[in-house]
């Protein structure tokens, strides 16, 4: 571990029950999400408008995430540095019996002031351990928007691209991006 990594090594915790997601934690998660979306991040929920967004617009989506938390089905993983939220993601198990051995990773994000410090990579490493050892998952999947370099980030973390839906995401008129499907065998 380098000195840079030691100074900024995040603490990774998880929340797997709605009652453990306090109002303060929900507010921090929503504020991070708002900042990431407004900076061009690819974590816009399906029922929200395109940026710019405000925290109140995202609060219903955050409440749905929190209500769905369950140790075997859905967990929030949070990265903190010196007590401040540095990033988070959602790990959830597919519900249909045919794919219940698979998990989905959503909303991977690093707070703007912690970018470039390895927060996202630390979250992804921890996610694989939680998925395999605590949730008994065998495979993970995620979707990433092209044009942001996300596929390179995930490849470095061991993920494999398994398909693309060309031009599926319209960020703005004339700015269509591929939806990139990726998988990781645990």
N, C-alpha and C positions, 0 to 999 in steps of 0.2 A: 504494500500500500504506500502510495506516495504521500508526501506531506500535504499536498493539495487535497487528496482524497480523505486523509485523516481529519483535516479541518472541516470538511464539508460532508463527511459520511452521514447519510441520513439515518434516522431511526425509523424503522418500518413497523407500523402497527396495523391492526385490522379491526374492523367493526363488522360483526355478523348478526347483530340483533338491533332492531329499530330503536329500542329503549336506550341503547348505548350511544346513539347518534344525538348528542345533546344539541340544543338550539345553537350554541356557540360553534360546535363542529359543523353543523349544517350551514351556518352563515359563512364560515371560512371556506368550506368546499364550494359554495355558490359564488363567493367572491373570486376565488381562484378561477373557476369555470368561466365567469364573466370576463375576466381579464384575458384568459387564453383565447376565447372566442373572438373578442374584439381585436386581438392581435393577429387574427388570421388562422388560428388553430382550427383543426378539423374535428372538433368535438361538439358540433351543434346538434342538439337533440332534434329528432324528427318533427316534433310538434312546436318548434320555436322558429321565429323568423331568422333570416340571415342577419349578420352583424350590421350595425351595432346593436347589442342587447344590454339590458340592465339586469341586475340581480333579481328584482321582482318577477321578471319574465321567466327566469330559470327556476325559481323556487318550486313551482308545481312539479317540474321534472325531477328535482332533487327529492322532493317528498315521495314521489313514486319509487325512486331508487331506494330510499330509506325504508319505506313500507315493505319492500320486497326482500329485505335482508333476512337471511336464514343461514345457520352454520353449514348446512349441506347444499344450499341452493345459490346463495348470493352473498358476497362479501365486498366491503370497501377496503382497499389497502391504501394507507396514508403514509407518506414520507414527510418527516419533519426534520428541520435543522435548527438546533438551539431553541426548540419549542415552537417554531413557526412552521406552518404548513408549507411544504416545498413542492408537493405534487400528490396525485392520487389517481386511482383507477378503480374500475368495477370488475370483479371476477364473478361470473355466474355459470351455473351448470345448465345445460340444455335439459328441458323437462320431458320431452318425448322419450319413451323407453328405447327406441332405436338409436338414439344419440346421447343417452344419459351419461355415457362415459366421456363425453366431450364437454369442454367448457368454452365460454366466450369471454374475451377481454374487451371491455368498452371504456371509453372516456379517459384514455391514457393521457395525462397532462402534467406538465411541470409549470409551477408558478413562474411568471416572467422574471422575477428577481433571482431565481435559482437556476436559470437556464445555463447549460454548459458545464454544470458541476457533477454530472453523472447521476442525477436524481432519477431520470427516466430509466436508465440502465439498471440502477439498484432496484427500482420497483419491479421491473420485468424479471430480474433474477429471483426476487422474493416471491413473485407470483407463481413461478414454476414450482417452487418448493411447496407453497400452500396448496396449489392445485393437485399436485401429485400426492404429497404426504398427508395432508389434512382432509382433502375433499375426495381423494381416490380417483381423480380424473386421469385419463390416459392421453388426451390430445386437447390442444387449445386452438382456437381460431380467432381471427380478428379481421377487420376491414379497415383499410387505410386509404386516404385520398392522395392521388398522385399530385405531383407538382410541389411538394413540400419536403421531399427527401425522406419521408417516413419509411418507405420501403427499405432504404439503406440502413436506417436505424434498426429496424426489426431484423433484417438479415444478419447484422452484426450480433444480435441477441440470439441467433440460431433459428429464426423463423424462415419458412420457405414460402415463396409466392406460388399459389396454386391456380390463380386465375385473375382475369381482369374483366371488368365490364366497361368497355371504352366509352368515354363521354357520358357516363351515367350521372355525374354530379355537376350541376350547373351552379357555379360559384357566383357568376355574374353574366350578363348577356355577353356572348362571345367567349366566355371562359369556362369551357366544359372540361372536367377532369375525369380520369379513370377511377373507378372504385376497385381497389386492389384487395383480393382475398388472400390471406396468409394463414399458415398452420404451423404448429409446433408439436412434435411428438414428445411426450414426457417420459 
